[in-house]
Amino acid sequence: MATHVDEDERRPPDNMQSLMRAEYIWRDHYDWLLGIGYQLRPRYAPGWVPSWKTSGKSRLRSEDGYPIGFAAINDALHVPTGSRVALKLLYKSINPFEEDIIRYFSSEEAKKDPRNRCIPLLDVLHPPIPEGKDEFVFLVMPYVRTFRLPIFDTVGEAVDCIRQALVGLQFLHEHHTAHRDFNIHNLMMDCSMFPDGFHPTKNLLKPDLSGPAKYYTRTQRPPKYYIIDFGLSRQYDANNTAPLEDIIHGGDRTVPEFQTSMDPQNPFWTDIYYAGNLIREAFLDGHPRGAFTRGYRGLEFLRPLVDIMINKEPSKRPTIGEAVEHFEKLVNGLSTSQLRSRTASRRANIFTDFGHLLAHWRRRIVYMAKHTPAIPSTTSPTSQS
C-alpha cells in the first residue's frame, strides 16, 4: 500500500482499550457510511466499548481487539447485498491520479481482456468535507486478502499465481501504465478459498476468532489474483515510449538504480525489477525480514528469469512481454509430475512437516484420479493434467 500507518499512529494505547489515531477517521465516518449502506466493524462504532471488558474473553480472542494494519484501508459490510467490501481512503492532494487510473482499468472495455488483474472499482463515496480540510473520497473495491497465505501446496499453484501477476503487469504496460510500487503487499487474491470468511487482521482465523478458518487449497478453489494500490502509478501518452520519472520509493526499497543515482528513471524498467524481486522474495529466497515469507523449495527453475528481471542495469532487463515469454518457456519445460510436486517452505523439515506431507500426497492422489489440472487456473494457457 502507498499509505501506511505512521509509526506513532499505529502504536496502540497502553491498555489497548481505545483506538489508534489513524483509526479516528473511520470512527468519525461510521454513521455516514452506514447511512449509505456500508457498515464498518463494531470497533469503529461511535462510543465503542471493547467487548473483552464484559465478555470474559481475552483481547486476543476478541473480534474487535485488533487495529487496522494500514491507515487507508478498512473492510465493511455492504448492507444491501450482504457482501464484504474493501474501502480505501484516498486523499486527492496526495494521490491525484489513482482514482482516474483505477476507473480506466475498471471500464467495460478494459474488463473484457482476461489478462486484466487490476482490482476493480465498485463505487466512489464522497463524504462531506469540512471547510479548510483536504478533499478525500472512499474507493469501494472487492474484499481481497494477501496472496501469500495460506501457503502454496504445489508448483502448479505457484505457477498460476506468478502467471497471473506477470500477465497482469503486461496488461498495465500495454496500456502505457507503470505501477511503480509492485511489491509483495500489492498483489492480492480473492476470497474464494475461504467459504466461511476470515478475520480481516488475523486472516487464518474465523471472523469471530473462535478458531482456524476453513479453507481449500488453490488447486481445489483456484483464486483470482489482483494488482492493487495505484497511488504511485502513472499512465503515459502512447507516443511516450521511454518516460522518465523522479525517484520515489514504494514498499520495495531495494531498487538498484535508486541506490546509486538521483536522476529520473524509466518506471517501466523499475516495474520489471519490482516484479522479479516479488517472485524472488515470495517464492525463492524469502523476504529479508522473514516475517512475510521464507520462500519455497522446488521453484529454482524460476531463478534464470528472476536474475534477468532484477539485473542491476535497468536497460538490460527484459520487457514485460519478454519476461512473460521466458516464464512460459520455463513452465513448458516442466512435467506434470513436477507441477504436482509439493512446494515446501524453506523453513520446513521432516519432523515439523510430516503431517503436511501426508496431507499433500492424499490430495495429490485425488487430483490425479480426477484429472484435476496441475496448474489450477481455468484461464491458464498451459493445459496439464
C-alpha positions as CSV (number, residue, x, y, z in Angstrom):
1,M,0.0,0.0,0.0
2,A,1.2,3.5,-0.6
3,T,-0.3,4.8,2.6
4,H,0.9,3.0,5.7
5,V,0.0,3.9,9.3
6,D,2.8,6.1,10.6
7,E,4.7,4.6,13.5
8,D,3.4,7.0,16.1
9,E,-0.1,6.5,14.8
10,R,-0.1,2.7,14.7
11,R,1.3,2.3,18.2
12,P,-1.7,1.2,20.3
13,P,-2.6,2.8,23.6
14,D,-1.0,1.0,26.6
15,N,-4.3,-0.6,27.7
16,M,-5.4,-1.3,24.1
17,Q,-8.9,-0.1,25.1
18,S,-9.1,2.9,22.7
19,L,-8.5,3.4,19.0
20,M,-5.2,4.5,17.4
21,R,-5.2,8.0,16.0
22,A,-5.0,6.5,12.5
23,E,-8.4,4.9,13.1
24,Y,-10.2,8.0,14.2
25,I,-11.3,8.9,10.7
26,W,-13.1,5.6,10.3
27,R,-14.9,6.1,13.6
28,D,-15.8,9.6,12.6
29,H,-17.4,8.4,9.4
30,Y,-19.1,5.3,10.8
31,D,-22.6,6.8,10.9
32,W,-22.2,8.5,7.5
33,L,-21.1,5.3,5.8
34,L,-23.8,3.3,7.5
35,G,-26.4,5.8,6.2
36,I,-25.4,5.0,2.6
37,G,-25.2,1.2,3.2
38,Y,-21.7,0.4,4.3
39,Q,-21.3,-0.9,7.9
40,L,-17.8,-0.9,9.5
41,R,-16.9,-3.4,12.1
42,P,-18.1,-2.8,15.8
43,R,-14.6,-1.4,16.7
44,Y,-15.4,1.8,14.7
45,A,-18.9,2.5,16.0
46,P,-19.2,5.7,18.0
47,G,-19.0,5.0,21.7
48,W,-17.3,1.7,21.1
49,V,-16.6,-0.3,24.3
50,P,-14.1,-3.1,24.0
51,S,-16.0,-6.4,24.0
52,W,-13.4,-8.1,26.1
53,K,-14.3,-5.9,29.1
54,T,-17.6,-7.7,29.5
55,S,-17.3,-10.9,27.5
56,G,-14.8,-12.7,29.7
57,K,-12.6,-13.3,26.6
58,S,-9.1,-12.0,26.3
59,R,-8.4,-9.2,23.8
60,L,-6.5,-11.6,21.6
61,R,-9.7,-13.7,21.3
62,S,-12.0,-10.8,20.6
63,E,-13.0,-9.8,17.1
64,D,-12.6,-6.1,17.9
65,G,-9.3,-6.4,19.6
66,Y,-7.0,-5.8,16.6
67,P,-6.4,-2.4,15.0
68,I,-6.1,-2.0,11.2
69,G,-2.7,-2.6,9.6
70,F,-3.0,0.1,7.0
71,A,-4.3,3.6,7.8
72,A,-6.1,3.9,4.4
73,I,-7.7,0.5,4.2
74,N,-10.7,-0.9,6.1
75,D,-13.4,-3.5,5.4
76,A,-17.1,-3.0,5.5
77,L,-20.3,-4.9,5.0
78,H,-22.3,-3.7,2.1
79,V,-25.7,-3.9,3.8
80,P,-28.0,-4.1,0.7
81,T,-26.1,-7.1,-0.7
82,G,-24.6,-8.7,2.4
83,S,-21.2,-8.8,0.7
84,R,-18.0,-7.6,2.4
85,V,-16.0,-5.0,0.5
86,A,-12.8,-3.0,1.0
87,L,-12.8,0.7,1.5
88,K,-9.8,2.8,0.6
89,L,-9.4,6.3,2.0
90,L,-7.9,8.4,-0.8
91,Y,-6.7,12.0,-0.4
92,K,-6.7,13.7,-3.8
93,S,-3.8,16.0,-2.8
94,I,-1.5,13.0,-2.1
95,N,-2.5,10.6,-4.8
96,P,-4.2,12.7,-7.6
97,F,-4.1,10.1,-10.3
98,E,-5.2,7.0,-8.5
99,E,-8.9,7.3,-9.0
100,D,-8.6,8.0,-12.7
101,I,-6.3,5.1,-13.3
102,I,-8.4,2.6,-11.4
103,R,-11.5,3.9,-13.2
104,Y,-9.7,3.3,-16.5
105,F,-8.9,-0.3,-15.8
106,S,-12.4,-0.8,-14.4
107,S,-14.1,0.2,-17.6
108,E,-16.2,-2.3,-19.5
109,E,-13.7,-2.3,-22.4
110,A,-10.7,-3.0,-20.1
111,K,-12.6,-5.7,-18.2
112,K,-13.1,-7.6,-21.5
113,D,-9.4,-8.6,-21.5
114,P,-8.9,-11.7,-19.4
115,R,-5.4,-10.5,-18.5
116,N,-6.7,-7.6,-16.6
117,R,-5.8,-8.2,-13.0
118,C,-6.3,-4.6,-11.7
119,I,-8.6,-4.5,-8.7
120,P,-11.9,-3.3,-10.0
121,L,-13.6,-0.2,-8.7
122,L,-17.1,-0.8,-7.4
123,D,-18.0,2.7,-6.3
124,V,-16.6,6.1,-5.2
125,L,-18.1,7.6,-2.0
126,H,-17.9,11.3,-1.5
127,P,-18.2,12.2,2.2
128,P,-18.9,15.8,3.3
129,I,-15.7,17.7,3.6
130,P,-15.4,20.4,6.4
131,E,-14.2,23.7,5.1
132,G,-10.5,24.0,5.1
133,K,-9.9,20.2,5.1
134,D,-8.2,18.2,2.4
135,E,-10.6,16.6,-0.1
136,F,-10.8,12.8,0.2
137,V,-13.0,10.0,-1.1
138,F,-13.6,6.4,-0.2
139,L,-12.9,3.9,-3.1
140,V,-15.1,0.8,-2.8
141,M,-13.4,-2.4,-4.1
142,P,-13.8,-6.1,-3.7
143,Y,-12.7,-7.6,-0.4
144,V,-9.3,-9.4,-1.0
145,R,-6.6,-10.9,1.0
146,T,-2.8,-11.4,0.9
147,F,-1.7,-13.8,-1.8
148,R,0.9,-15.3,0.5
149,L,-1.4,-17.2,2.9
150,P,-2.3,-20.0,3.1
151,I,1.0,-21.3,1.8
152,F,1.2,-22.7,-1.7
153,D,0.8,-26.5,-1.9
154,T,2.2,-27.3,-5.3
155,V,4.5,-26.0,-8.0
156,G,1.4,-25.6,-10.3
157,E,-0.3,-23.3,-7.8
158,A,2.8,-21.1,-7.7
159,V,2.9,-21.1,-11.5
160,D,-0.7,-19.9,-11.7
161,C,-0.1,-17.1,-9.2
162,I,3.1,-15.9,-11.0
163,R,1.5,-16.1,-14.4
164,Q,-1.5,-14.0,-13.4
165,A,0.8,-11.4,-11.8
166,L,3.1,-11.2,-14.9
167,V,0.3,-11.0,-17.4
168,G,-1.5,-8.5,-15.2
169,L,1.6,-6.3,-15.3
170,Q,1.9,-6.9,-19.0
171,F,-1.7,-5.6,-19.4
172,L,-0.8,-2.5,-17.5
173,H,2.3,-1.8,-19.6
174,E,0.4,-2.4,-22.9
175,H,-1.9,0.4,-21.7
176,H,1.1,2.7,-21.1
177,T,0.7,2.5,-17.3
178,A,3.6,1.9,-14.9
179,H,2.6,0.7,-11.5
180,R,5.7,2.0,-9.7
181,D,5.0,0.1,-6.4
182,F,4.6,-3.6,-7.4
183,N,5.7,-5.4,-4.2
184,I,4.5,-8.3,-2.1
185,H,1.9,-6.1,-0.3
186,N,0.3,-5.0,-3.6
187,L,-0.5,-8.5,-5.0
188,M,-3.7,-9.9,-3.5
189,M,-6.2,-12.7,-4.2
190,D,-9.9,-13.1,-3.9
191,C,-11.5,-14.9,-1.0
192,S,-12.8,-18.0,-2.9
193,M,-10.6,-20.4,-0.9
194,F,-12.4,-19.4,2.4
195,P,-16.0,-20.4,2.2
196,D,-16.9,-19.1,5.6
197,G,-14.7,-16.0,5.6
198,F,-11.9,-14.9,7.9
199,H,-10.9,-12.1,10.3
200,P,-9.5,-9.1,8.4
201,T,-6.4,-8.8,10.6
202,K,-5.8,-12.4,11.7
203,N,-6.7,-13.8,8.3
204,L,-6.2,-17.5,9.0
205,L,-8.8,-17.4,11.8
206,K,-12.6,-17.3,11.7
207,P,-14.2,-13.9,11.6
208,D,-15.0,-14.2,15.3
209,L,-11.5,-15.5,16.1
210,S,-13.1,-18.7,17.6
211,G,-10.7,-21.0,15.7
212,P,-8.9,-21.6,12.5
213,A,-10.8,-20.6,9.4
214,K,-11.8,-23.3,7.0
215,Y,-10.0,-23.1,3.6
216,Y,-9.3,-25.1,0.5
217,T,-6.1,-25.3,-1.5
218,R,-5.6,-23.2,-4.6
219,T,-6.0,-26.4,-6.7
220,Q,-9.4,-27.1,-5.1
221,R,-10.6,-23.5,-5.4
222,P,-8.4,-21.5,-7.9
223,P,-8.3,-17.9,-6.8
224,K,-8.0,-14.8,-9.0
225,Y,-5.1,-12.6,-8.2
226,Y,-5.3,-8.8,-8.2
227,I,-2.8,-6.0,-8.5
228,I,-3.8,-3.2,-6.1
229,D,-2.7,0.3,-5.0
230,F,-2.3,2.7,-7.9
231,G,-1.3,5.6,-5.7
232,L,2.1,6.0,-7.3
233,S,1.1,4.8,-10.8
234,R,1.3,6.9,-13.9
235,Q,-0.4,6.5,-17.3
236,Y,1.5,8.0,-20.3
237,D,0.8,9.1,-23.8
238,A,1.2,6.2,-26.2
239,N,3.9,8.1,-28.1
240,N,6.0,8.4,-24.9
241,T,7.7,5.1,-25.0
242,A,10.5,5.9,-22.6
243,P,9.2,8.2,-19.9
244,L,11.4,9.3,-17.1
245,E,10.2,9.9,-13.5
246,D,11.8,11.3,-10.4
247,I,12.8,8.7,-7.9
248,I,10.0,7.8,-5.5
249,H,10.2,4.9,-3.0
250,G,7.4,2.5,-2.7
251,G,7.2,-0.6,-0.5
252,D,10.3,-2.2,-2.0
253,R,13.3,-0.1,-1.3
254,T,15.9,-2.3,-2.9
255,V,15.7,-0.9,-6.5
256,P,19.4,-0.7,-7.6
257,E,19.1,2.5,-9.7
258,F,17.5,4.2,-6.7
259,Q,20.6,3.5,-4.6
260,T,23.2,5.0,-6.9
261,S,21.6,7.9,-8.6
262,M,19.2,10.7,-8.1
263,D,18.5,11.1,-11.8
264,P,15.0,10.4,-13.2
265,Q,14.4,6.8,-14.2
266,N,12.3,4.8,-16.6
267,P,9.4,3.5,-14.5
268,F,8.7,0.6,-16.8
269,W,12.2,-0.8,-16.2
270,T,11.7,-0.3,-12.5
271,D,8.4,-2.3,-12.7
272,I,10.4,-5.2,-14.1
273,Y,12.7,-5.1,-11.2
274,Y,9.8,-5.0,-8.8
275,A,8.1,-8.0,-10.4
276,G,11.3,-10.0,-10.4
277,N,12.0,-9.2,-6.8
278,L,8.5,-10.0,-5.8
279,I,9.0,-13.5,-7.3
280,R,12.4,-13.8,-5.6
281,E,11.1,-12.8,-2.2
282,A,7.8,-14.6,-2.2
283,F,8.8,-17.9,-3.9
284,L,12.6,-18.3,-3.9
285,D,14.7,-16.7,-1.2
286,G,12.2,-15.3,1.2
287,H,11.8,-11.7,2.4
288,P,14.8,-10.2,4.1
289,R,12.9,-9.7,7.4
290,G,11.5,-13.2,7.2
291,A,8.1,-12.1,8.6
292,F,6.3,-12.1,5.3
293,T,7.6,-15.2,3.7
294,R,10.5,-17.6,3.9
295,G,10.4,-18.8,0.3
296,Y,9.9,-22.3,-1.1
297,R,11.8,-25.3,-2.2
298,G,11.1,-26.7,-5.6
299,L,10.9,-23.5,-7.6
300,E,14.5,-23.0,-8.6
301,F,13.6,-23.3,-12.2
302,L,12.4,-19.6,-11.9
303,R,15.9,-18.4,-11.0
304,P,17.1,-17.6,-14.6
305,L,14.0,-15.4,-15.1
306,V,14.4,-13.7,-11.8
307,D,18.1,-13.0,-12.4
308,I,17.5,-11.1,-15.6
309,M,14.5,-9.2,-14.2
310,I,16.5,-7.9,-11.2
311,N,19.6,-7.0,-13.3
312,K,21.3,-4.0,-11.7
313,E,21.5,-2.3,-15.1
314,P,17.9,-1.3,-15.8
315,S,18.3,-1.2,-19.6
316,K,19.4,-4.9,-19.6
317,R,16.2,-6.1,-18.0
318,P,13.6,-7.7,-20.3
319,T,10.4,-6.0,-21.3
320,I,7.4,-7.4,-19.6
321,G,6.4,-9.2,-22.8
322,E,9.9,-10.9,-22.9
323,A,9.6,-11.8,-19.3
324,V,6.2,-13.5,-19.9
325,E,7.6,-15.4,-22.9
326,H,10.6,-16.5,-20.8
327,F,8.3,-17.6,-18.0
328,E,6.2,-19.7,-20.3
329,K,9.2,-21.4,-21.8
330,L,10.3,-22.4,-18.3
331,V,6.9,-23.7,-17.4
332,N,6.6,-25.7,-20.6
333,G,9.8,-27.5,-19.6
334,L,8.1,-28.9,-16.5
335,S,6.4,-32.3,-16.5
336,T,3.0,-32.9,-15.0
337,S,4.7,-34.7,-12.1
338,Q,6.9,-31.7,-11.4
339,L,3.9,-29.3,-11.5
340,R,2.0,-31.5,-9.0
341,S,5.0,-31.7,-6.7
342,R,5.0,-30.0,-3.3
343,T,6.4,-26.6,-2.6
344,A,7.6,-26.9,0.9
345,S,8.6,-23.8,2.9
346,R,12.3,-23.4,3.2
347,R,12.0,-23.5,7.0
348,A,10.1,-26.8,6.9
349,N,11.7,-30.1,7.9
350,I,10.6,-33.7,8.1
351,F,10.0,-33.6,11.8
352,T,7.8,-30.5,11.8
353,D,6.2,-31.0,8.4
354,F,5.4,-34.7,8.2
355,G,1.6,-34.3,8.7
356,H,1.5,-31.6,5.9
357,L,3.5,-34.0,3.6
358,L,1.0,-36.8,4.1
359,A,-2.0,-34.5,3.5
360,H,-0.3,-33.2,0.3
361,W,0.0,-36.8,-1.0
362,R,-3.6,-37.6,-0.2
363,R,-4.8,-34.6,-2.1
364,R,-2.3,-35.3,-5.0
365,I,-3.7,-38.9,-5.4
366,V,-7.3,-37.5,-5.6
367,Y,-6.2,-34.8,-8.1
368,M,-4.6,-37.4,-10.3
369,A,-7.6,-39.7,-10.1
370,K,-10.0,-36.9,-11.1
371,H,-7.6,-35.4,-13.7
372,T,-7.6,-32.1,-11.9
373,P,-5.4,-29.7,-13.8
374,A,-1.9,-29.4,-12.4
375,I,-2.0,-25.7,-13.0
376,P,-5.3,-24.8,-11.3
377,S,-6.5,-21.6,-13.0
378,T,-9.1,-22.2,-15.7
379,T,-7.6,-19.4,-17.7
380,S,-4.1,-20.9,-17.8
381,P,-2.8,-21.2,-21.4
382,T,-0.9,-24.3,-20.4
383,S,-3.1,-27.4,-20.1
384,Q,-1.6,-30.1,-18.0
385,S,-3.5,-32.9,-16.2
